[in-house]
């Protein structure tokens, strides 16, 4: 287990630009536009919102994905 961690760390640290990448695919919607991540909704609502932060899983705009 420790060897796996060490290998993963070495591979990750090998490339200096790992944290400097652009937004990809759904990053903007799931991170920078998500009210849960932004902290604009009460903490207890985290369990009632979908992956994208849509209010309640019953919302018609929600694709019912919860992670």
C-alpha positions in Angstrom: 0.0 0.0 0.0 2.8 2.4 0.9 4.6 1.6 -2.4 1.5 2.4 -4.3 1.2 5.7 -2.6 4.9 6.5 -3.2 4.5 5.7 -6.9 1.4 7.8 -7.3 3.1 10.7 -5.5 6.2 10.4 -7.7 4.2 10.3 -10.9 2.0 13.2 -9.8 4.9 15.4 -8.7 6.9 14.6 -11.9 4.9 17.1 -13.9 5.0 20.6 -12.5 1.9 21.7 -14.4 -0.5 19.2 -12.9 -2.4 21.9 -11.0 -2.2 24.6 -13.7 -4.6 23.0 -16.2 -7.7 24.5 -17.8 -11.2 23.6 -16.8 -12.3 20.4 -18.6 -15.6 18.9 -19.4 -18.0 19.6 -16.5 -15.6 21.3 -14.1 -17.2 24.7 -14.5 -20.7 23.4 -13.7 -19.8 21.1 -10.9 -17.2 23.4 -9.2 -17.3 27.1 -10.0 -21.1 27.4 -10.5 -22.2 24.9 -7.8 -23.9 26.6 -4.9 -22.8 23.8 -2.6 -19.1 24.3 -3.4 -19.6 28.1 -3.3 -21.1 27.9 0.2 -24.2 29.8 -0.7 -26.7 27.2 0.6 -27.1 25.9 4.1 -24.9 22.9 5.0 -27.8 20.6 5.7 -29.1 21.0 2.1 -26.0 19.2 0.7 -28.0 15.9 1.0 -31.0 17.3 -0.8 -29.2 18.6 -3.9 -27.8 16.8 -6.9 -24.3 16.6 -8.2 -24.7 19.9 -10.0 -26.2 21.7 -7.0 -29.7 21.9 -8.4 -32.2 22.3 -5.6 -33.7 19.0 -4.6 -33.5 15.9 -6.7 -37.1 16.4 -7.7 -36.3 19.6 -9.7 -37.0 19.1 -13.4 -33.5 20.6 -14.2 -31.9 17.9 -12.1 -30.6 14.8 -13.8 -31.1 12.9 -10.5 -27.4 12.3 -10.0 -26.2 12.4 -6.4 -22.6 11.7 -5.5 
